[in-house]
Amino acid sequence: MIPDLSSHFSVILSSIGNARQGLTKPIFLFISQLTPMINVDLLIKNKVGQTLLTWREDEFYGPGWHVPGGVIRFKEHAATRIQQVALSELGTEIKAEKDPICIREVMAPDRDVRGHFISMLYRCELTDNPDPALAYQADKPSQHGHWQWHDHCPANMIKQHKMYCQYINSP
């Protein structure tokens, strides 16, 4: 017999607030153990064919370069999340193609929390320069949120984003 959990769910739902504006970290991590997360990733190239990557350093993926991206919120359009990612990670707006150029399923077999994603890669174009305050400087250690243009897929790309190397390595 399955226990009636409706009262527990009511407590959880009442603590969430407006899911369209994002979830608290504990709720997000809990939900990520139950269902795949759907995210957008931004492939941004400059005129000489380099790809804009950002440095990530967190408990789930460790340190490394990655394609800027983010999880789509409840009842949020992918186009809206694309713009939010550009603003939050690069400090600028972008133009994105309507449809993704690649859709991949990503699983982390060794963990359940943040362990399953459906990732959509969108070709994007900057409308302005990224925030210069976040630019990577070779004479300083990389920090979470730094950006840098890359000619090819770097050796220290996070494992989950190596699936995009064919797009990063081509002009």
Secondary structure by P-SEA (a helix, b strand, c coil): ccccaaaaaaaaaaacccccccccaaaaaaaaacbbbbbcccccccccbbbbbbbbbccccccccccccccccccccaaaaaaaaaaaaccbbbbbcccccbbbbbbccccccccccbbbbbbcccccccccccccccccccccbbbbbbccccccccccccccccccccc
